[in-house]
Amino acid sequence: MNTLKFIALLLATSAALSLRAESTNAAFANAYSARKFYFAAWGGAGGGSEDAQQARLAKLAAAGITDILPGDGPDALKELVKLGNQFGIRVHAWHWMMNVGGSKECREHPDWYSVNRLGQSCRDFHPYVDYYNFLSPFSPGAREYIKNGVRQVAKIKGLASVHFDYIRYVDVLLGAELQTHYQHHGGPLVQDRLLAEYDFDYHPLARKEFKEKFGVDPMDLPDKEENAAWKQFRMDAITSLVEECVAICHQEGTAASAAVFPFPELAREYVKQDWPHWDLDLFFPMIYKHDHQGNLYWVGFATQQGVRDLKVGQNLFTGVAVGDYRDNFADFEEGIHQAHDHGAKGIAFFTADALTDKHLAIIKKCHELYNQK
């Protein structure tokens, strides 16, 4: 086969895969065609009896909330799907991906964990907080573990989506406000450069593969902190894992969604997360303005950056942290308007438990404004 024919074949294959992905995304997007704007919340129906959970779901539904994202196990999710159906509330399974916390199974496989530039494994070195234990997308065993977890959840009938969280690397940079809460070598944490202990993934298999392809061990790169090829190489490893997990969800008949960092450029810089290249059905960018010392305009700005990179059939819900607004209910309402006016399909609140009657009244007001004209 000559070079021109080979290139033409590659282009045709790429186009066919892209069209197939867009077709699948569009099929799941139809679930969000009845309203102009949707309201969701991370969390479930609260604790207590079934009657108490029904009462909470009824209250959320009355305010206009149509989607919840609980972090419960399979059995509880099955029951929540049934309860949610009674109130027109969809249930998404909030599922941790790369960060496995203290998983006993994972700890039996030290080679599954991500490694930083100092050679420290995330199995034993916990950056920032004790529960940060990230696996490596370059470890075949880790990838299978993650995919098996997704497959188990995706088999639950009636789910709106499997909702990927922590589908990224450890934060090489924290938001400006978050940095003020951490220490570094006995002093305040100042991330004015990429510090080695937070720069992952120098897993042996990552280094080996990069050297085979590019002819140099990334540890020997003079600009390894900022080298564009090395950074993209790592981002592509996460992206390929996402694509495999999306395929699993679609095979099981459910959509795939993810909590991602606020907007594409920030996501790439802070956590090496290249989410505009993912074939997800729904994106939930965590546009938590306080973490990044942003204002209300920042909520709309971040929303717009994400929306403009969406593919056909994909939708975006602006994620806002209820606590960022404290008792400033006017700002809380304006945050909703910023999401709506900058192109989001909906807004997701972190968390359902943080929503008071005052918050729910504002949500209902906005729901009626947007959807009952």
N, C-alpha and C positions, 0 to 999 in steps of 0.2 A: 504494500500500500504506500503510495507516495505521500509526501508531507502535507500537500494541500488537501488530499482526501482525508487524511488522518485528522487534521485540524477541523475540517468540516464535520466529521463524525463526532468529534468532541463537542463542538458547538451545538449540534443537533441533540446530542444526549443531554447536555446541560439545559437546553431549552425545554426538552420533554420533561425532565425532572422538576424544573421550575413550574411548568404548567400543572403538573400533577400535584405539587405542593399547594399551589394557589387554589386548585379545585377542591382539595381536601379542606383547606382553611375556610373557603367560602361556604362549604357545607355546614361547618360548625358555627360560622358567623351568623347563619340564619336564626340561631337561637337568640340573637340580639338585634332583631329587626323590628320587633313590635313597638318598641319605645325609642324616643329620640335620645334619652339619657337614662343611665342605670345607676343604682346605688348598691354598694356591696360593703361587707365588713369582714376583716379577719377575725376569727373566733367562731364559737358555736352558739348553742342555745343556753349556755350557762349550766350550772349544776342543778342538783335537786331532782325532784320527782319528774315523771313524764308530764304531769299536769303543769308543773312550774316551767318546764321547757316549752311546752305548747303555748303557755301564756307569753313567754318571752318572744317566741317566734311570731306570734300574733301581733305583738306590739311592734316588732321590727317591720313586719309586712304592712301594717297599717300606716307606717311612715313612708313606705315606698321602697323599702329594701328588698331586693329580689335575689341576692346572692350572699352566701356566707362561706368562709374559708376556715373550717375548724382543723385543728391539729390532732384529731383523735385517731385511735386505732381502728382497724377494719370493722370490728363488731359494732363499735359505737357509730361509725360512719354509716353502716347499713341502716341502723335505726334512725339516724338523722336524716337520711335520704327520704325515708318514709314519712317522718314528721314534717320535713320541709315541703313535701308534695302537698300536704294539707293546706299550706299557706302560700303556695306559689313561690317558694323560696328554693333556689338551686343550691346544691351543696358541692363545693370543690374540696378536694382532699389536700390540705396543706402538708407538704412532704419535704423534709430536709434531704439534701442531695450530697454535696461534697463534705459538708461538716457533719460528722457522725457522733459528736459528743464522746461519751464514754463507752461506746459499743464494745461489748466483750468479744463478739465475733471478730470485729476488725482488729482489735488489739492483739489477737493471735496471729496477725499477718503484718509484721512491721514493714514489709516491702510495699504495702498498699498506700502508705502515707506520703503526703507531699513533703518536700524538703526545701529549706531555704538556702540562701547564698552562702551561709556559714556552714552548711552541711547538717543542720539540725532538723530532725524529723518532727513533723507535727504530731506524731504519736506521743512524744515525750516533752516537746517544747510547745507551750500553749501561748501564742501571742495574744496580748491584750487581756483575754479572759480565759478561765479554766476550761470552759466548754468548747473552745476552738480546737478541734481535732479534724483537720481537713485531709481527705484522701487525694491521691494524685490521679489525674485523668490519663497519665502515661502508664499506670499499672494495669495490666489486663485483669488481674484479680479484683482490683477496686472497681473497675468499670463493670464487670459482671455483677458484683455485689450491688452496685447502684441500680443497674438495669433490672435486676431481680426484684429489688424493692419497689421500683416503679411498676413492674408487671403485676406484683401482688396487689397493689392498690388499684391499678387500672381495671382489674377484673371485677371490682365492686359495681354491681349494676345500678344504673341511675345517676352516677356521678356526673356533674357538669364538666369537671376537668380534674386531672391530677396537677396540682399546683406546686411547681418546683421552687424550693427556696434554697438559699446557699448554693446556687449553681454558679460557682465562681471560685477564685482563689482567695486566700487571706488578703485582707486589705493592706496593700502596700502603702496606701495613704488613708488616713481617717479624715472625716469632715472637720473643718476648723474648730467647731464647738466641741466635738468629741475628743479632739486632741487635748483639750484642757482638763480632761478627766483622768489622764493616764500619766504615769511616770516613766522615765527612761534613764537607766543607770543612776538612779538617785535624784534626778532633777526632772523638771517638766519635759513632757514629750513635745518636741518641735520637729515636725516632718517637713523641713525646708529642702530636703533631698531624700532619695530613696534609700532608706536604711536597710542594711543587709539582712537583719533578722526578720524583717517583714516581707522580704522579696522572695517569693516562691514561684516556680517549681523547678528546682535543680535536682529533681529525682534522677537517679542513675540512668534510667531508661530514656528520660527526656534528653539528657546530655548526649547519650549514645546516638539516639536517632538524629538529633540536630547535627552532630559531627558527621554522621554518614551522609547527610543531605547537603550540608553547607561547608564541610571540610574543616571545621574548627569546633573545639569544645567551647560551649558558651562561657565557661569559667575563664577562658583565655581571651575573650573579647575585651578589647581595651575600653569599650563603651557599653559593657554588659548591662549597666543600670538602665540605659536608654536605647539600646540597639533595637531598631524597628523590626528587623526580621525575627529576632529572638522573642520579642514581645508578641508579635503576631503568631508565631509558631505555638506559643503557649495558649494564646486565645483560641487558636484553631482546634486545639485538643479538647477544650471545653465545648466548643461549637459542635464538633463531631459527636461527642457524647450526648449532647442535647438532641441532635438529629436522630440518634438511635433510640433515645427515650421517647421522643415524639412519635416515632414509627410504632413503638410498642403501644402507646396510648391509642393511636388510631386503629391499630389492629384489634384492640379490645373494644373499640366503639366509643371511646371517650376523647374529649378534647385535651389539649396540653396547654398549660399556662405557667407563668413564672413571675415571682417577685424579683425585680431587677433594680439596678442602681438608677438614680434619678433621670439621667439622660445619657445618650450614647457616648459622647466624648468623656464625660465624667466617669462612666462605667469602665471604659477602657483604661483610663488613667489610674483610677483608684483600686480596681479589683481585677483588671485584665478580663473584662466581660464584654464580648463583642455582640451584644444582643440584637442589633439590627440585621445580622446575618442568620438569625434563628428562624425556623419555620414553625414557630408556635402559633397557636390560635388566639391566645390572649396574653397581653403584657400588663403587668401591674408594677410600673415604676414607683419605687418608694421615695416620693418627693417630700421628704421630711425636712422642712425648711429650717428648723432649729438646729439640726445636726450640721448644717452647712452655713449657718448664719445668714440665711436668705430671708427675703421679705415676701409679701404676698405676690408681687409681680414675678418673683422667682418661681413660684408654683406654676403660673401660666407659661412662663418661659421654658421651664423644663418639660412641661407637657407638650408644648409645640415642637420642641426638638425631637421628642420621641415619635409623635404622630407623623411627622413628615417622612420618617424612614419606614413606615409600615408598608407591607405588601398587600396586594388584593386579598380580601377575606380576613385580614388580621384586625383585631380591635385592641384598644388601650384603655385601661382604667387608671386614672391618676390616684396614687396611694398617698393619703395624708395621715399624719399622726395626730389624733385628737388632742393629745396632751400639749402639742405645740401651741395651741390656741388658748389654753387655760380657760379663763372665764370671759374671754373676749369673743362673744358670740357673733358680733358683727364681722369680725375677721374670719371666723369659722364659715359664715355664710359666703363671704367674699372668696374664700378659698374654693368653695364649690363652684362659684361663678367663673373663677379663673380656669378651672379644669374644663368646664363646659365650653367657655368662650374660645379656648385654644385647641379645640378639636377632639377632646377625649370622648370615648363612647360612654364612660361612666366614671364614678369615683368610688374608691374603696377606703374605708376608715379603719385605722389601727388604734383601738380594737373595738369589737362589738360591745365588750363590757364597759368601755369608757364612754359610751353614748348615753347621756342622761336624757330626761324628758325634754329639756330645752334643746339639746342637739337634735333629737328626733322631730321636734316641732319644726325646726329649721329645714331638716331634710324633707319633711312632708311638704313644706311651703315650696321648696325648690322643685320637688317632684311634680307638684301641681302646675308650677310655672312652665316647666319644660315639656311635660308630657300630656297635659290636659288643655292645651290651647284650642 
